[in-house]
Amino acid sequence: MTFEQALAALESIVQQLERGDVPLDQSIGLYERGEALRAACQQRLDAAQARIERIVTAADGRATATRPFDTEG
């Protein structure tokens, strides 16, 4: 599932829960699914941020290269 798909699914769950017309047991299941989707989205955002932070810049501030966030150096 892509980030965008997970976010759309999470938004759908939030809308269902906000309407307040979902039975309690279903609400709990939706909440659990929403929490899993939120965690997946956060993990992807954290990974993207780490990659961005690993951009190597030259002395004049221009980006000269990138390094994968999961390597040392």
C-alpha atoms as a printed R data frame, in Angstrom:
   type eleno elety resid chain resno       x      y      z
1  ATOM     1    CA   MET     A     1   0.000  0.000  0.000
2  ATOM     2    CA   THR     A     2   1.387  3.383 -0.959
3  ATOM     3    CA   PHE     A     3   1.523  6.312  1.428
4  ATOM     4    CA   GLU     A     4  -1.287  7.988 -0.473
5  ATOM     5    CA   GLN     A     5  -3.487  4.871 -0.305
6  ATOM     6    CA   ALA     A     6  -2.856  4.489  3.419
7  ATOM     7    CA   LEU     A     7  -3.634  8.149  4.035
8  ATOM     8    CA   ALA     A     8  -6.875  7.925  2.028
9  ATOM     9    CA   ALA     A     9  -7.927  4.820  3.979
10 ATOM    10    CA   LEU     A    10  -7.121  6.577  7.249
11 ATOM    11    CA   GLU     A    11  -9.163  9.620  6.223
12 ATOM    12    CA   SER     A    12 -12.102  7.341  5.380
13 ATOM    13    CA   ILE     A    13 -11.892  5.715  8.811
14 ATOM    14    CA   VAL     A    14 -11.787  9.090 10.546
15 ATOM    15    CA   GLN     A    15 -14.882 10.211  8.649
16 ATOM    16    CA   GLN     A    16 -16.747  7.048  9.630
17 ATOM    17    CA   LEU     A    17 -15.827  7.450 13.279
18 ATOM    18    CA   GLU     A    18 -16.704 11.158 13.297
19 ATOM    19    CA   ARG     A    19 -20.183 10.453 11.933
20 ATOM    20    CA   GLY     A    20 -20.850  8.452 15.084
21 ATOM    21    CA   ASP     A    21 -23.231  6.005 13.441
22 ATOM    22    CA   VAL     A    22 -20.931  2.984 13.575
23 ATOM    23    CA   PRO     A    23 -21.669  0.267 16.187
24 ATOM    24    CA   LEU     A    24 -19.215  0.097 19.089
25 ATOM    25    CA   ASP     A    25 -17.518 -3.152 18.063
26 ATOM    26    CA   GLN     A    26 -17.039 -1.884 14.524
27 ATOM    27    CA   SER     A    27 -15.746  1.441 15.886
28 ATOM    28    CA   ILE     A    28 -13.097 -0.391 17.888
29 ATOM    29    CA   GLY     A    29 -12.024 -2.345 14.810
30 ATOM    30    CA   LEU     A    30 -11.908  0.831 12.737
31 ATOM    31    CA   TYR     A    31  -9.873  2.562 15.422
32 ATOM    32    CA   GLU     A    32  -7.356 -0.306 15.506
33 ATOM    33    CA   ARG     A    33  -7.065 -0.269 11.714
34 ATOM    34    CA   GLY     A    34  -6.687  3.499 11.775
35 ATOM    35    CA   GLU     A    35  -3.906  3.295 14.328
36 ATOM    36    CA   ALA     A    36  -2.050  0.761 12.166
37 ATOM    37    CA   LEU     A    37  -2.445  3.017  9.124
38 ATOM    38    CA   ARG     A    38  -1.284  6.052 11.117
39 ATOM    39    CA   ALA     A    39   1.815  4.182 12.243
40 ATOM    40    CA   ALA     A    40   2.577  3.069  8.675
41 ATOM    41    CA   CYS     A    41   2.195  6.629  7.376
42 ATOM    42    CA   GLN     A    42   4.405  7.990 10.155
43 ATOM    43    CA   GLN     A    43   7.075  5.402  9.403
44 ATOM    44    CA   ARG     A    44   7.102  6.412  5.728
45 ATOM    45    CA   LEU     A    45   7.265 10.103  6.620
46 ATOM    46    CA   ASP     A    46  10.142  9.472  9.033
47 ATOM    47    CA   ALA     A    47  12.018  7.532  6.339
48 ATOM    48    CA   ALA     A    48  11.462 10.312  3.808
49 ATOM    49    CA   GLN     A    49  12.669 12.931  6.270
50 ATOM    50    CA   ALA     A    50  15.786 10.894  7.020
51 ATOM    51    CA   ARG     A    51  16.563 10.643  3.314
52 ATOM    52    CA   ILE     A    52  16.140 14.379  2.863
53 ATOM    53    CA   GLU     A    53  18.419 15.086  5.812
54 ATOM    54    CA   ARG     A    54  21.132 12.979  4.212
55 ATOM    55    CA   ILE     A    55  21.463 15.285  1.194
56 ATOM    56    CA   VAL     A    56  25.079 16.287  0.911
57 ATOM    57    CA   THR     A    57  25.652 19.971  0.262
58 ATOM    58    CA   ALA     A    58  28.643 21.812 -1.138
59 ATOM    59    CA   ALA     A    59  30.301 24.726  0.662
60 ATOM    60    CA   ASP     A    60  28.105 27.165 -1.268
61 ATOM    61    CA   GLY     A    61  24.948 25.395 -0.079
62 ATOM    62    CA   ARG     A    62  24.096 23.656 -3.343
63 ATOM    63    CA   ALA     A    63  23.125 19.994 -3.218
64 ATOM    64    CA   THR     A    64  25.927 17.949 -4.749
65 ATOM    65    CA   ALA     A    65  24.769 14.382 -4.095
66 ATOM    66    CA   THR     A    66  22.481 12.232 -2.031
67 ATOM    67    CA   ARG     A    67  23.145  9.223  0.163
68 ATOM    68    CA   PRO     A    68  20.615  6.593  1.184
69 ATOM    69    CA   PHE     A    69  19.499  7.262  4.745
70 ATOM    70    CA   ASP     A    70  20.332  3.724  5.848
71 ATOM    71    CA   THR     A    71  24.093  3.982  5.213
72 ATOM    72    CA   GLU     A    72  26.758  5.472  7.388
73 ATOM    73    CA   GLY     A    73  29.105  8.166  6.271
